[in-house]
């Protein structure tokens, strides 16, 4: 089983054990006992749902501090297009990019530009692929969805499109340009993603398609919002920095990739529970005519990521106004060649990471499976969460693995107390007789 350097962490001092996060976790990666939540690392996909729903802000996305850029001689910012919708009254992408330079970066390269570089490659893959087994090609852009598939939909992994993400594409091109311009060594260049997403941080630290990531780190939009907002409030002479058109910037919202790829028979879905429903339908062969599927974990797409500042729908409206001012694309045929086939296509296949591996010995695994079914049948089936597990089936699994006992179920405990009370009454009657 793969081991990930997770980017969603629990602040135990803030946690009140309310079970809200447990009830919303799409992979049942959270348990609540001893008055505190606990994250099961093997099940966590860093989607950030627990961050969004926690009323006590006890879940946090761990990203890099801005100060980390000082480790490098040349510092490059890769702003996610989500950043463009975070600030009120900013009518120009160039102004935002200029603001990042003022924060201490030597150069900027838009992830939206990376999106425009990979979009034709994805389209080509879909065009040249004959559908088989009634399964469409699936976007590789959202790392939380890829982790979800590793945990819950391993049979669909071969259908993930073998093209790197816009973030990685942007990093490769930006690094090449800096090295060509300055003659510096690769180790002198630090490339940092300005991220709306905890899962992207995990994808950098624990890459899925390569031994190492071309990105050196990720800085949260939320962490730099105050400083960047102060810079943007002051008048500055804008440089012509933006290279991306509206097709690349549109990747920030749900359906943006689908539009950029231009495959007519496509489907885009946002919100992880909605994505799960569609993946289940794909797995069951109910969407056999579909050619391409874009699934995004966050509602609204990357605009709804946990480490963002602005309301998703406000940000979407601001982004739309910026998109309306941009050309479709600023790229020519020569620009696409900045990424070679060796750069853009992945060579490593995604491996399953089953969240519940019962045992290496098949006979023991079958015994445990039968025991789980037996215990589940004996439980009330209410999935109330009072036991500290998200469902009765999850409690049964925890019991089999030794993490819980049947009396953790409040209904089982009530029945036990009732039986003990009755036994005491019966014993008293017997004694008197």
C-alpha positions in Angstrom: 0.0 0.0 0.0 1.3 3.4 -1.0 2.3 5.9 1.7 1.4 9.5 1.2 2.7 12.7 2.8 -0.8 14.0 3.6 -1.6 17.7 3.6 -4.8 17.7 5.5 -4.0 17.7 9.3 -6.0 17.8 12.5 -5.5 20.4 15.2 -6.4 18.3 18.3 -6.6 21.4 20.5 -9.5 22.8 18.5 -11.4 19.6 17.8 -14.6 19.1 19.9 -15.4 15.6 18.7 -18.6 16.8 17.0 -18.6 14.1 14.2 -19.4 16.6 11.5 -16.2 15.8 9.6 -16.7 12.1 10.0 -20.2 12.3 8.5 -19.0 14.2 5.4 -15.8 12.3 4.7 -16.3 10.5 1.3 -13.8 7.7 2.1 -14.8 7.1 5.7 -11.3 8.2 6.8 -12.3 9.8 10.1 -13.2 8.2 13.4 -14.2 10.0 16.6 -13.3 8.6 20.0 -12.1 10.0 23.3 -13.8 13.3 22.4 -11.5 13.9 19.4 -11.5 13.1 15.6 -8.8 10.8 14.2 -7.8 10.7 10.5 -7.0 7.2 9.1 -4.1 8.0 6.8 -4.6 5.0 4.5 -8.2 6.2 3.7 -7.6 9.9 3.5 -7.4 11.4 -0.1 -6.8 15.0 1.0 -9.9 16.3 -0.6 -10.4 18.9 2.1 -14.0 18.2 2.7 -13.4 18.0 6.4 -11.7 21.5 6.3 -14.8 23.0 4.7 -17.4 21.5 7.1 -15.5 21.7 10.5 -17.3 24.4 12.6 -14.3 24.7 14.9 -11.6 25.0 12.1 -9.8 22.0 13.5 -8.8 20.7 10.1 -6.1 22.6 8.2 -4.4 22.4 4.8 -0.7 22.2 5.4 1.2 24.1 2.7 4.5 25.9 2.4 5.2 29.4 3.9 6.1 32.2 1.5 9.5 32.4 3.1 10.5 29.1 1.6 11.1 30.8 -1.8 14.3 32.4 -0.3 16.0 29.0 -0.4 16.4 29.4 -4.2 18.4 31.9 -6.3 15.6 32.1 -8.9 12.0 32.0 -7.7 9.0 31.3 -10.0 5.3 31.6 -9.1 2.8 29.4 -10.7 -0.6 31.1 -10.0 -3.6 28.9 -10.3 -6.3 30.6 -12.4 -8.5 30.4 -9.2 -6.3 33.3 -7.8 -7.8 35.6 -10.4 -11.3 35.5 -8.9 -10.2 36.2 -5.3 -9.8 40.0 -5.3 -12.4 42.8 -5.6 -11.8 45.5 -8.2 -8.9 43.8 -10.0 -9.7 44.1 -13.7 -6.5 42.8 -15.1 -4.6 39.5 -14.9 -1.4 41.4 -15.5 -2.0 43.4 -12.2 -2.2 40.2 -10.3 0.9 38.8 -11.8 2.8 42.0 -11.1 1.6 41.7 -7.5 3.3 38.2 -7.2 6.5 39.7 -8.4 6.2 42.3 -5.7 5.9 39.5 -3.2 9.5 38.4 -4.0 9.2 36.2 -7.0 11.6 36.7 -10.0 9.1 35.4 -12.6 5.6 34.2 -13.0 4.2 31.5 -15.3 0.4 31.0 -15.4 -1.0 27.5 -14.7 -3.7 28.6 -17.1 -1.0 28.7 -19.8 -0.1 25.1 -18.7 -3.7 24.2 -19.2 -3.6 25.5 -22.8 -0.5 23.5 -23.4 -2.0 20.2 -22.3 -5.5 20.6 -23.6 -4.7 19.6 -27.2 -2.8 16.6 -26.0 -5.8 15.4 -24.0 -8.1 16.0 -27.0 -5.7 14.0 -29.2 -5.7 11.1 -26.7 -9.5 11.1 -26.7 -9.7 11.3 -30.5 -7.3 8.5 -31.2 -8.7 6.1 -28.5 -11.3 3.6 -29.4 -13.8 3.2 -26.6 -13.6 -0.3 -25.0 -15.5 -1.8 -22.1 -17.9 1.1 -22.1 -15.5 3.3 -20.1 -14.5 6.9 -21.0 -11.2 8.5 -20.6 -11.0 10.2 -17.2 -9.3 13.6 -16.4 -6.0 13.5 -14.5 -6.3 17.1 -13.4 -7.8 16.7 -9.9 -5.5 14.8 -7.5 -8.2 14.2 -4.9 -10.3 12.4 -7.5 -7.3 10.3 -8.6 -6.7 9.3 -4.9 -10.4 8.6 -4.6 -10.2 6.2 -7.6 -7.2 4.5 -6.1 -9.2 3.8 -2.9 -12.7 3.2 -4.2 -12.6 2.7 -8.0 -9.3 0.9 -8.8 -10.8 -0.8 -11.9 -11.1 2.6 -13.6 -7.5 3.6 -13.1 -6.3 2.4 -16.6 -8.8 4.9 -18.1 -7.2 7.9 -16.6 -5.7 10.0 -19.4 -1.9 9.8 -19.5 -1.3 13.5 -19.6 0.3 15.6 -16.8 -1.6 18.3 -15.0 -1.5 22.0 -16.0 0.4 22.7 -12.8 3.2 20.3 -13.8 3.2 21.5 -17.4 3.6 25.1 -16.3 6.5 24.1 -13.9 8.4 22.3 -16.7 8.1 25.2 -19.1 8.8 27.9 -16.5 12.0 26.1 -15.3 13.2 25.5 -18.9 12.8 29.2 -19.7 14.6 30.4 -16.6 17.5 28.1 -17.2 17.8 29.2 -20.8 17.6 32.8 -19.9 20.1 32.8 -17.0 22.2 29.8 -17.7 21.7 28.6 -14.1 21.6 25.1 -12.8 18.2 23.3 -12.3 18.8 23.3 -8.5 19.0 27.1 -8.4 15.4 27.4 -9.6 12.5 27.1 -7.2 9.0 26.7 -8.7 6.0 27.2 -6.5 2.3 26.6 -7.1 -0.1 29.2 -5.7 -2.6 26.7 -4.6 -6.4 26.6 -3.9 -6.1 22.9 -3.1 -4.7 20.7 -0.3 -4.5 17.7 -2.6 -2.1 19.5 -4.9 0.3 19.9 -2.0 0.1 16.1 -1.6 0.6 15.6 -5.3 3.8 17.6 -5.1 5.2 15.8 -2.1 4.0 12.3 -3.1 3.7 12.4 -7.0 1.5 9.8 -8.6 3.0 9.7 -12.0 6.7 10.2 -11.4 9.4 9.8 -8.7 9.6 13.5 -8.1 7.5 16.5 -9.0 8.7 19.4 -11.2 7.1 21.7 -8.6 9.2 22.5 -5.5 6.3 23.5 -3.3 2.9 25.0 -2.9 1.9 28.2 -1.2 -1.8 28.6 -0.1 -3.9 31.4 -1.7 -5.3 32.0 1.8 -1.8 32.5 3.3 -0.7 35.2 0.8 -4.1 36.9 0.4 -3.5 39.7 2.9 -0.1 40.6 1.6 -1.1 40.4 -2.0 -4.3 42.4 -1.4 -2.2 45.2 0.2 0.0 45.3 -2.9 -2.9 45.3 -5.3 -4.5 48.2 -3.5 -1.6 50.5 -4.5 -1.3 51.9 -8.0 1.5 50.2 -10.0 2.7 50.2 -13.6 1.5 47.0 -15.1 3.8 44.9 -17.2 2.5 42.7 -20.0 2.9 39.4 -18.2 -0.1 37.3 -19.0 0.2 34.6 -21.7 -3.0 32.7 -21.2 -6.3 33.1 -22.9 -9.8 32.4 -21.6 -9.7 28.7 -22.4 -6.8 28.2 -20.0 -8.2 30.5 -17.3 -11.5 28.7 -17.5 -10.0 25.5 -16.1 -10.5 27.1 -12.6 -14.2 26.3 -12.7 -16.1 23.1 -13.3 -16.4 22.3 -17.0 -13.4 24.5 -18.0 -11.2 21.5 -18.9 -14.1 19.9 -20.9 -14.6 23.1 -22.9 -10.8 23.5 -23.6 -10.4 19.9 -24.7 -13.4 20.3 -27.0 -14.7 16.7 -26.9 -18.4 16.9 -27.7 -19.5 13.7 -25.9 -18.1 14.7 -22.5 -19.4 15.2 -19.0 -18.2 17.4 -16.2 -19.2 17.0 -12.5 -18.1 18.9 -9.4 -18.5 18.0 -5.7 -17.0 14.8 -4.6 -20.3 13.1 -3.7 -21.6 13.8 -7.1 -18.4 12.5 -8.7 -18.7 9.3 -6.7 -22.2 8.8 -8.1 -20.9 9.2 -11.7 -17.9 7.0 -11.2 -20.2 4.3 -9.8 -22.4 4.7 -13.0 -19.2 4.4 -15.2 -18.1 1.4 -13.2 -21.5 -0.3 -13.7 -21.4 0.4 -17.5 -24.3 2.9 -17.4 -22.3 5.6 -19.3 -20.9 3.5 -22.1 -21.3 6.1 -24.8 -19.3 8.8 -22.9 -15.9 9.7 -24.3 -14.4 11.9 -21.6 -15.2 12.6 -18.0 -14.0 15.6 -15.9 -14.5 15.2 -12.2 -13.5 17.8 -9.6 -13.7 17.2 -5.9 -14.6 20.7 -4.9 -18.0 22.2 -5.5 -17.6 24.8 -8.3 -14.3 23.3 -9.3 -10.9 24.7 -8.0 -12.7 28.0 -7.2 -14.2 26.1 -4.3 -10.9 24.8 -2.9 -10.4 25.0 0.9 -7.3 27.3 0.9 -9.1 30.1 -0.9 -10.4 33.3 0.5 -13.5 34.3 -1.5 -16.9 32.8 -1.7 -17.0 30.3 -4.6 -19.8 32.0 -6.4 -18.5 35.5 -6.0 -15.1 34.3 -7.3 -16.8 32.6 -10.2 -18.5 35.9 -11.1 -15.3 37.8 -11.0 -13.5 35.2 -13.0 -16.2 35.4 -15.7 -15.7 39.1 -16.1 -11.9 38.6 -16.6 -12.5 35.8 -19.0 -14.8 38.0 -21.1 -11.9 40.4 -21.7 -9.4 37.7 -22.8 -8.9 36.2 -26.2 -9.7 32.5 -26.6 -6.0 31.6 -26.6 -2.8 33.5 -27.1 -1.0 30.3 -28.3 0.3 29.5 -31.7 1.4 26.1 -33.1 5.0 26.8 -32.1 4.0 27.4 -28.5 2.7 23.9 -28.0 6.2 22.5 -28.8 7.5 24.0 -25.5 6.3 20.7 -24.1 7.8 17.6 -25.7 5.9 14.3 -25.7 8.5 13.1 -23.2 7.4 16.0 -20.9 3.7 15.7 -21.3 2.8 12.0 -21.3 3.1 10.0 -18.1 4.9 6.7 -18.1 3.9 5.4 -14.7 0.5 3.8 -14.2 -1.6 4.6 -11.2 -1.7 1.8 -8.7 -4.7 0.8 -6.5 -4.5 1.8 -2.9 -7.3 -0.1 -1.3 -8.5 1.4 2.0 -9.6 -1.9 3.4 -7.2 -4.7 2.8 -8.5 -7.5 5.1 -5.5 -9.8 4.9 -2.7 -11.0 2.6 -4.0 -14.6 3.2 -7.1 -15.0 1.0 -8.7 -17.5 3.4 -8.2 -15.2 6.4 -9.6 -12.3 4.4 -12.7 -14.3 3.5 -13.2 -15.2 7.2 -12.9 -11.5 8.2 -15.3 -10.5 5.4 -17.9 -13.0 6.7 -17.4 -11.8 10.2 -17.9 -8.1 9.1 -21.2 -9.1 7.4 -22.3 -11.0 10.5 -21.6 -8.1 12.8 -23.2 -5.6 10.4 -26.4 -7.6 10.3 -26.5 -7.6 14.1 -26.2 -3.8 14.3 -29.2 -1.5 14.0 -28.3 -0.1 10.6 -29.1 3.5 11.5 -25.6 4.8 10.7 -26.1 7.4 13.5 -22.3 7.8 14.1 -22.7 7.8 17.9 -20.2 5.0 18.1 -17.5 7.2 16.6 -17.6 5.3 13.2 -19.4 6.8 10.2 -21.7 3.8 9.6 -22.7 0.5 11.0 -20.6 -1.3 8.4 -17.6 0.8 9.2 -18.1 -0.1 12.9 -18.2 -3.7 12.0 -14.9 -3.3 10.1 -13.4 -1.5 13.1 -14.5 -4.3 15.4 -12.9 -7.0 13.2 -9.6 -5.0 13.0 -9.6 -4.5 16.8 -10.2 -0.8 16.8 -13.6 -1.0 18.4 -16.0 -3.3 20.3 -19.7 -4.0 19.8 -20.6 -2.1 22.9 -19.4 1.1 21.3 -22.8 1.0 19.6 -25.1 2.9 21.9 -28.0 0.6 21.0 -26.0 -2.5 21.8 -25.0 -0.9 25.1 -28.6 0.0 25.9 -29.6 -3.6 25.2 -26.7 -4.9 27.4 -27.8 -2.6 30.3 -31.4 -3.7 29.9 -30.3 -7.4 29.9 -28.2 -6.8 33.0 -31.1 -5.0 34.8 -33.4 -7.9 33.9 -30.9 -10.4 35.2 -30.6 -8.5 38.5 -34.4 -8.5 38.8 -34.5 -12.2 38.1 -31.8 -12.9 40.6 -33.6 -10.9 43.3 -36.8 -12.8 42.6 -34.9 -16.1 42.9 -33.3 -15.0 46.1 -36.7 -14.0 47.7 -38.2 -17.3 46.6 
